[in-house]
Amino acid sequence: MPSSKNQAIVWDNYKNISFTLKNQSYIDLYNECIKEKAYNFILLDGAIIQLMYEFERGLLIKHRLAYYPSPNKEKFLDSPDDYDDLHFGDELFSDILNGKSISFPIRFDFDTDEKKYVKNDHTYIHMTLGNFQNCRIPVSKPLSPNKFISFILRSFYFERFIKYHTIDDFNCTYEEKSYLDLDESKSIHISH
């Protein structure tokens, strides 16, 4: 359950464990998040969602939004039909459990700290894929929780998403300014 502390929105009993996760395998990283309860919620397939926002004087100054798919899909892969029947009554959930997918984390990081910003290399907002240290895809603006959850559900749980939701279900009127400069916007980036 999220809690609000010192102008931050995080999960209950939050503690920063990121320094302990450097140079860890994905399975170790995932298991440490489970052990430390470092998440807002866990999806039915074992995927972890983290939503962290930090504010200063009422302005958003930082966020870390992460999706960690479960690396332990064997129990689901052994009988995906039974799993879908148990939870949903059909086979729509098995798109993420079809055995063809590769588990890797996705993170959207935003930080207004000028000391951390490096033009074109470490933009204010970026998406990180996997555990690659320098994989930072520039993103134009911070993401609301609605946009992030919609992105995850539509991208990784597509069949279930289109059966029960539309993009309008996750509409959010919150808008931020673009943090990409002209040079950064010339490279491949995500704009929303």
Residue pairs with C-beta under 8 A, 6 or more apart in sequence:
1 11
1 12
1 40
2 9
2 10
2 11
2 12
2 40
2 51
3 9
3 10
3 11
3 12
3 14
5 14
7 54
7 55
7 56
8 14
8 52
8 53
8 54
8 55
9 51
9 52
9 53
9 54
9 55
10 52
11 37
11 38
11 39
11 40
11 50
11 51
11 52
12 37
13 37
14 38
14 52
15 36
15 38
17 32
17 33
17 36
17 38
20 32
21 28
21 29
21 32
24 32
24 131
26 71
26 103
26 104
26 105
26 130
26 131
27 71
27 72
29 68
29 105
29 131
30 48
30 68
30 70
30 71
30 72
32 38
33 39
33 48
33 50
33 68
34 42
34 48
38 48
38 50
39 48
39 49
39 50
39 68
40 49
40 50
40 51
41 48
41 49
42 48
42 49
43 49
44 87
44 93
45 69
45 70
45 73
45 76
45 93
45 96
45 97
46 69
46 70
46 72
46 73
46 76
47 67
47 68
47 69
47 70
47 96
47 156
48 66
48 67
48 68
48 70
49 66
49 67
49 68
49 149
49 152
50 64
50 65
50 66
50 68
51 63
51 65
51 145
51 148
52 62
52 63
52 64
52 65
53 60
53 62
53 63
54 60
54 61
54 62
54 63
55 61
60 110
60 142
60 176
61 111
61 112
61 113
62 110
62 111
62 112
62 113
63 108
63 109
63 110
63 142
63 143
64 107
64 108
64 109
64 110
65 107
65 108
65 109
65 143
65 145
65 148
66 105
66 106
66 107
66 108
67 105
67 106
67 107
67 152
67 156
68 105
69 96
69 101
69 103
69 104
69 105
69 156
70 103
71 103
73 97
73 99
73 103
75 83
76 83
76 97
77 97
77 99
80 91
80 93
80 94
80 97
80 98
81 91
81 94
83 93
83 94
83 97
84 90
84 91
84 92
84 93
84 94
87 93
88 160
92 159
92 160
92 163
93 157
93 159
93 160
95 157
95 158
95 159
95 160
96 156
96 157
104 129
104 130
104 131
105 128
105 129
105 130
105 131
106 127
106 128
106 129
106 152
107 127
107 128
108 125
108 126
108 127
108 128
108 139
108 143
108 148
109 125
109 126
109 128
110 124
110 125
110 139
110 142
110 143
110 179
111 117
111 124
112 124
116 122
117 123
117 124
119 181
119 183
119 184
120 138
120 183
120 184
120 187
121 134
121 136
122 136
123 136
123 138
123 139
123 179
123 180
123 184
124 179
125 138
125 139
125 140
125 141
125 142
125 179
125 180
126 136
126 137
126 138
126 139
127 136
127 137
127 139
127 190
128 135
128 136
128 137
129 135
129 137
137 188
137 189
137 190
138 180
138 184
138 185
138 187
138 188
138 189
138 190
139 180
139 189
139 190
139 191
139 192
140 178
140 179
140 180
140 185
140 189
140 190
140 191
140 192
141 175
141 176
141 177
141 178
141 179
141 192
142 176
142 179
143 151
143 192
144 172
144 174
145 172
146 170
146 171
146 172
147 170
147 172
147 192
149 170
150 167
150 169
150 170
153 160
153 161
153 165
154 161
154 162
154 167
178 185
178 191
180 189
180 191
185 191
